[in-house]
Amino acid sequence: MVFKRVLGSLGVGGPVVDTVLDRGPVRPGGVVQGQVRLRGGGRARDIEHLTLELVARVDAGHGGEEGPGGVVFDRLRLSGGFRLDTREHRDIPFTFHIPWETPLTELSGQPLGVVLGIRVELASAGAKDHGDPEELIVRSLPVQEAVLGALGRLGFGLVAADLRLGHIAGSGQTLPFHQEIELTPAPRYIHDMNEIAVSLLTGSDGMEVVLEADKRGRPFSGAASPGKRLPGGPAAPGRHTVRHEGLDHRDWTAEVDSWIRALIEARAAHTPRAGAITSAISAGTAAGAASGGMVAARLGDALGNLGGLGDLGGLGDLEGLEGSGGLKDLRDSGHEDADQG
C-alpha cells in the first residue's frame, strides 16, 4: 500500500493518509464514494476530527485571493474523537454528496482544464494538516448536454471553461465561484459578436443559464473579479424555466437560437456598459446550485460531439443524483457528523 502524504505539520512521526476514490466519473448532484486510509505514525495520537473537503483551482481574477491548495466549496465530517495507535492501519469508507453546482471537468470525454479534488483534513492536538487531493472527474448532466449540444448544432465552438470567483446577481448560486464556458460565435452570428460566455448553474429542480456576449469590435469582458455581479435577475427579460424532466420533448436548437437572438436584440435596444451585453436566462430554480485558462486543441471537438446528439432520452436519467432538497437539507444541518470511524 502506498500512502501519499505524511502529515508533517502534526510533528515528526505523524500519521500518514491517503484518499482512494471509487473509479468512474460523477455528475453534479451525484455521489462520490471511496475510502480514507490512515496509518499511525511513530506514536499513538488522539484524532480530533477527520473531514473531507471538495477543492477547486479557481481564477481569482483581479485582486482576488485563492486559499492554499485551492478554494474549498464543500465539506463532510467523517469522524472524530478516536485514537490512532502506533503503526495502526484504519480504513474509513465514505459517501460524499457533491453540490449540484459542481463544475464540469470533461465534455464528450475531453478535459476542460478544470481541476477539482477531494482531500482529507485531519486534526490532532490542536494542529491541522491536509492530505494530497484526489482528482475528481465530473461530466455533464442531461440538461447541460441539451443546452451545450444545441450550441454545437448551431455552430458555436468551445474555447475554454474557466472557474471565476464571484456571484451572478439574481441567480440561485450558492458556491463562491461559477464556471464560465467561452465559445466562438456560430457563422450566422459572426458579425454580431466576438465571443459568448455561458454559465450553467444546476439545482435539484433544473438549471440556470447565463449568457454573456461581447460587443463586436470591443474586447471580451472575460475575467471576473471577486464579487462580480452580472446584470439581470428573476425579472430580467428573456428569462425561461427549464426542468430536468421532459428534455426530449423540446426543440433545443430552436430554443437556444431564440436565446441568442434575444441577446443580440437586447444590444440593439440598449447601450451596453463596459462593452458587454448580458442576458440572464433561468432554467429552473437552483436548490443548491482550476482555472482552465487554456485553449486546448480538442475542445472544439468536444462541443461538436455534443452537437451531434439527437435523442436526449439516450443521455441517461437522474438515477443516483440527490432528490429535491437533499443537498440543502444536508447543508442546513451543518453536515452533521457521520461517525464512520
C-alpha positions as CSV (number, residue, x, y, z in Angstrom):
1,M,0.0,0.0,0.0
2,V,1.4,3.4,-1.0
3,F,0.4,6.3,1.2
4,K,0.5,9.7,-0.4
5,R,1.2,12.1,2.4
6,V,2.9,12.2,5.7
7,L,1.1,14.8,7.8
8,G,4.3,16.6,8.8
9,S,2.7,19.6,10.5
10,L,1.4,17.2,13.1
11,G,5.0,16.5,14.2
12,V,7.7,14.0,13.4
13,G,6.3,10.6,13.1
14,G,2.8,11.9,12.4
15,P,0.0,9.9,10.7
16,V,0.1,9.1,7.0
17,V,-3.1,9.5,5.0
18,D,-4.4,8.6,1.5
19,T,-7.8,9.2,-0.1
20,V,-9.0,6.5,-2.6
21,L,-12.0,7.2,-4.8
22,D,-14.1,4.6,-6.5
23,R,-13.3,4.7,-10.2
24,G,-15.5,6.4,-12.6
25,P,-16.7,10.0,-13.2
26,V,-19.6,11.6,-11.4
27,R,-22.3,14.2,-12.3
28,P,-23.3,17.3,-10.5
29,G,-25.7,16.4,-7.7
30,G,-24.4,12.8,-7.6
31,V,-22.3,11.0,-5.0
32,V,-18.6,10.1,-4.7
33,Q,-17.7,7.0,-2.8
34,G,-14.3,5.9,-1.5
35,Q,-12.1,5.3,1.5
36,V,-9.7,7.3,3.6
37,R,-6.8,5.2,4.6
38,L,-4.8,6.1,7.7
39,R,-1.6,4.7,9.0
40,G,-0.4,5.5,12.5
41,G,3.0,7.2,12.9
42,G,5.7,6.7,15.4
43,R,3.4,7.2,18.4
44,A,-0.3,6.9,19.2
45,R,-2.4,10.0,18.6
46,D,-5.9,11.2,19.5
47,I,-7.6,12.3,16.4
48,E,-10.0,15.2,17.0
49,H,-11.7,15.1,13.6
50,L,-11.4,13.7,10.1
51,T,-13.0,15.8,7.4
52,L,-13.3,15.6,3.6
53,E,-13.1,18.8,1.5
54,L,-14.0,19.5,-2.1
55,V,-11.5,21.9,-3.5
56,A,-11.2,23.7,-6.9
57,R,-8.5,25.7,-8.6
58,V,-10.2,29.0,-9.3
59,D,-9.2,32.0,-11.3
60,A,-9.1,34.7,-8.7
61,G,-9.4,37.5,-11.2
62,H,-8.4,41.0,-10.4
63,G,-7.4,41.4,-6.8
64,G,-8.9,38.1,-5.7
65,E,-7.3,35.6,-3.4
66,E,-7.3,31.8,-3.7
67,G,-6.8,29.8,-0.5
68,P,-3.8,27.5,-0.1
69,G,-4.5,24.4,-2.2
70,G,-7.5,26.0,-3.9
71,V,-11.0,27.1,-2.9
72,V,-12.9,24.8,-0.6
73,F,-16.5,24.6,-1.7
74,D,-18.0,21.8,0.4
75,R,-17.0,19.7,3.4
76,L,-18.1,16.5,5.0
77,R,-17.0,15.5,8.5
78,L,-16.4,11.8,8.6
79,S,-15.4,11.1,12.2
80,G,-13.7,12.4,15.3
81,G,-12.7,11.5,18.8
82,F,-10.8,8.3,18.2
83,R,-7.3,7.1,18.9
84,L,-4.9,6.1,16.2
85,D,-2.4,3.7,17.6
86,T,1.3,3.4,16.6
87,R,1.5,1.9,13.0
88,E,-2.2,1.2,13.1
89,H,-4.0,0.8,9.7
90,R,-7.5,2.1,9.6
91,D,-9.8,2.4,6.5
92,I,-12.8,4.7,6.7
93,P,-15.4,4.4,3.9
94,F,-17.4,7.5,2.9
95,T,-20.2,8.6,0.6
96,F,-20.0,12.3,-0.3
97,H,-22.9,14.0,-2.0
98,I,-21.4,16.7,-4.2
99,P,-23.2,20.0,-4.8
100,W,-25.4,20.4,-7.9
101,E,-23.3,23.4,-8.9
102,T,-20.1,21.4,-9.0
103,P,-18.4,22.5,-12.3
104,L,-17.7,20.2,-15.2
105,T,-14.2,18.9,-15.8
106,E,-14.9,16.9,-19.0
107,L,-17.1,17.3,-22.0
108,S,-17.5,14.5,-24.5
109,G,-14.5,12.8,-22.9
110,Q,-12.3,15.9,-23.4
111,P,-10.7,17.6,-20.4
112,L,-11.7,21.2,-19.9
113,G,-8.7,22.2,-17.9
114,V,-10.7,22.5,-14.7
115,V,-9.1,20.9,-11.7
116,L,-11.2,19.6,-8.8
117,G,-10.2,17.3,-6.0
118,I,-11.2,15.7,-2.7
119,R,-8.7,15.9,0.2
120,V,-8.6,15.0,3.8
121,E,-8.3,17.4,6.7
122,L,-7.1,15.7,9.9
123,A,-6.8,17.5,13.3
124,S,-4.8,16.3,16.3
125,A,-3.5,18.1,19.4
126,G,-4.8,21.4,18.1
127,A,-2.9,21.1,14.8
128,K,-4.4,20.5,11.3
129,D,-3.0,19.1,8.1
130,H,-4.3,18.0,4.7
131,G,-3.7,15.0,2.6
132,D,-3.0,15.3,-1.2
133,P,-6.2,15.9,-3.2
134,E,-7.5,13.0,-5.2
135,E,-8.7,14.2,-8.7
136,L,-12.4,14.3,-9.2
137,I,-13.8,13.9,-12.7
138,V,-17.2,15.5,-13.3
139,R,-19.3,15.0,-16.5
140,S,-22.3,16.9,-17.7
141,L,-26.0,16.3,-16.8
142,P,-28.6,15.7,-19.5
143,V,-29.9,19.2,-19.1
144,Q,-26.4,20.6,-19.5
145,E,-25.9,18.4,-22.6
146,A,-29.2,19.6,-24.0
147,V,-28.1,23.3,-24.0
148,L,-24.4,22.7,-25.0
149,G,-25.5,20.3,-27.7
150,A,-27.8,22.9,-29.2
151,L,-25.0,25.4,-29.2
152,G,-22.8,22.8,-31.0
153,R,-25.5,22.2,-33.6
154,L,-25.9,26.0,-34.2
155,G,-22.1,26.1,-34.9
156,F,-20.7,27.6,-31.7
157,G,-17.2,26.4,-30.9
158,L,-15.7,25.7,-27.5
159,V,-12.7,27.7,-26.4
160,A,-12.3,27.3,-22.7
161,A,-14.2,26.6,-19.5
162,D,-12.8,28.5,-16.5
163,L,-13.9,28.9,-12.9
164,R,-14.4,32.5,-11.8
165,L,-14.7,33.9,-8.3
166,G,-17.8,35.9,-7.8
167,H,-21.6,35.6,-7.8
168,I,-24.1,36.1,-10.6
169,A,-26.8,38.6,-9.5
170,G,-30.4,37.3,-9.2
171,S,-29.4,33.7,-9.5
172,G,-29.6,30.8,-7.0
173,Q,-25.8,30.4,-7.0
174,T,-24.5,29.2,-3.7
175,L,-20.9,28.4,-4.4
176,P,-18.2,31.2,-4.2
177,F,-17.4,30.7,-7.9
178,H,-19.1,29.8,-11.2
179,Q,-18.0,28.1,-14.3
180,E,-17.7,30.2,-17.5
181,I,-17.7,28.3,-20.8
182,E,-16.3,30.5,-23.5
183,L,-17.5,30.0,-27.1
184,T,-16.7,31.3,-30.6
185,P,-19.8,32.5,-32.4
186,A,-21.8,30.5,-34.9
187,P,-21.2,31.6,-38.5
188,R,-24.6,33.3,-38.7
189,Y,-23.6,35.5,-35.7
190,I,-20.1,36.2,-36.7
191,H,-20.9,39.8,-37.4
192,D,-22.8,40.3,-34.1
193,M,-20.3,39.1,-31.5
194,N,-16.7,38.1,-31.0
195,E,-17.3,35.6,-28.2
196,I,-20.1,34.3,-25.9
197,A,-19.7,33.0,-22.3
198,V,-22.2,30.5,-20.9
199,S,-22.6,29.7,-17.2
200,L,-24.7,26.7,-16.2
201,L,-26.0,26.7,-12.6
202,T,-27.7,23.4,-11.8
203,G,-30.1,22.6,-9.0
204,S,-32.3,19.8,-7.9
205,D,-35.2,21.2,-9.9
206,G,-33.4,22.5,-13.0
207,M,-30.7,24.7,-14.3
208,E,-30.0,28.4,-14.6
209,V,-28.2,29.6,-17.8
210,V,-26.5,32.9,-18.0
211,L,-25.3,34.1,-21.5
212,E,-22.8,36.9,-21.8
213,A,-21.7,38.2,-25.2
214,D,-19.2,40.8,-26.1
215,K,-19.9,43.8,-28.3
216,R,-18.4,43.5,-31.8
217,G,-15.1,45.4,-32.0
218,R,-14.6,45.6,-28.2
219,P,-12.5,43.3,-26.0
220,F,-14.3,40.5,-24.3
221,S,-15.0,41.3,-20.6
222,G,-14.0,37.7,-19.8
223,A,-12.1,37.7,-16.4
224,A,-14.3,38.2,-13.5
225,S,-13.2,39.9,-10.3
226,P,-14.3,38.7,-6.9
227,G,-17.9,39.7,-6.1
228,K,-18.6,40.3,-9.8
229,R,-22.4,40.8,-10.3
230,L,-23.7,40.2,-13.8
231,P,-26.8,42.3,-14.6
232,G,-30.1,40.6,-14.7
233,G,-32.2,38.7,-12.2
234,P,-35.5,36.9,-11.8
235,A,-37.4,39.7,-13.6
236,A,-34.9,40.0,-16.5
237,P,-36.5,39.9,-20.0
238,G,-35.9,36.6,-21.8
239,R,-35.9,34.6,-18.6
240,H,-37.0,31.0,-19.2
241,T,-37.7,28.0,-17.0
242,V,-36.5,24.5,-17.8
243,R,-36.6,21.4,-15.6
244,H,-34.6,18.2,-15.6
245,E,-37.6,16.3,-16.9
246,G,-39.0,16.4,-20.4
247,L,-35.8,17.2,-22.1
248,D,-36.5,15.1,-25.2
249,H,-39.8,16.9,-25.8
250,R,-38.3,20.3,-26.8
251,D,-36.7,21.6,-29.9
252,W,-33.5,22.7,-28.1
253,T,-31.8,24.0,-31.3
254,A,-34.6,26.4,-32.0
255,E,-35.0,27.4,-28.3
256,V,-31.3,28.2,-27.7
257,D,-31.2,30.0,-31.0
258,S,-34.0,32.2,-29.8
259,W,-32.0,33.0,-26.6
260,I,-29.0,34.1,-28.8
261,R,-31.3,36.3,-31.0
262,A,-32.8,37.9,-27.9
263,L,-29.3,38.6,-26.6
264,I,-28.4,40.4,-29.9
265,E,-31.7,42.3,-30.0
266,A,-31.1,43.5,-26.4
267,R,-27.9,45.1,-27.5
268,A,-29.6,46.9,-30.3
269,A,-32.2,48.2,-27.9
270,H,-29.9,49.2,-25.1
271,T,-26.5,50.8,-24.8
272,P,-24.1,48.3,-23.3
273,R,-22.0,49.0,-20.3
274,A,-18.3,48.0,-20.2
275,G,-18.6,46.6,-23.7
276,A,-20.7,43.6,-22.7
277,I,-24.3,42.5,-23.1
278,T,-25.7,40.2,-20.6
279,S,-28.9,38.2,-20.6
280,A,-29.9,36.1,-17.6
281,I,-31.9,33.1,-18.7
282,S,-33.2,30.9,-15.9
283,A,-33.7,27.2,-16.5
284,G,-35.3,26.3,-13.1
285,T,-34.5,27.3,-9.5
286,A,-31.2,26.0,-8.2
287,A,-31.9,24.4,-4.9
288,G,-28.3,24.0,-4.1
289,A,-26.8,25.5,-7.0
290,A,-8.5,25.4,-11.8
291,S,-9.0,27.8,-13.8
292,G,-8.5,26.1,-17.1
293,G,-7.2,29.3,-18.7
294,M,-6.1,27.2,-21.7
295,V,-7.3,26.8,-25.2
296,A,-7.0,23.0,-25.8
297,A,-6.8,21.9,-29.4
298,R,-9.5,19.3,-29.0
299,L,-12.0,21.4,-27.0
300,G,-13.9,22.3,-30.2
301,D,-14.4,18.6,-30.9
302,A,-16.0,18.2,-27.5
303,L,-18.8,20.7,-28.3
304,G,-19.1,19.3,-31.8
305,N,-19.7,15.8,-30.4
306,L,-22.5,17.1,-28.2
307,G,-23.8,18.9,-31.2
308,G,-24.3,15.6,-32.9
309,L,-26.6,14.3,-30.1
310,G,-30.0,13.6,-31.3
311,D,-32.1,11.5,-28.9
312,L,-31.8,13.2,-25.5
313,G,-33.5,10.1,-24.0
314,G,-30.3,8.3,-24.5
315,L,-28.3,10.6,-22.3
316,G,-29.3,8.7,-19.2
317,D,-31.6,9.6,-16.3
318,L,-31.0,11.2,-12.9
319,E,-30.6,7.9,-11.1
320,G,-28.0,8.2,-8.3
321,L,-28.5,12.0,-8.0
322,E,-29.8,13.6,-4.9
323,G,-33.5,14.1,-4.6
324,S,-35.1,17.5,-4.4
325,G,-33.8,19.5,-1.4
326,G,-31.4,16.7,-0.3
327,L,-28.3,18.8,-0.6
328,K,-29.9,21.8,1.0
329,D,-31.1,19.8,3.9
330,L,-27.5,18.4,4.3
331,R,-26.1,21.9,4.4
332,D,-28.8,23.2,6.7
333,S,-27.9,20.5,9.2
334,G,-24.3,21.7,9.1
335,H,-23.1,18.4,7.8
336,E,-23.7,16.6,11.0
337,D,-21.1,14.1,11.8
338,A,-21.3,10.7,10.1
339,D,-19.2,8.8,12.5
340,Q,-17.8,6.2,10.3
341,G,-14.7,5.7,12.4
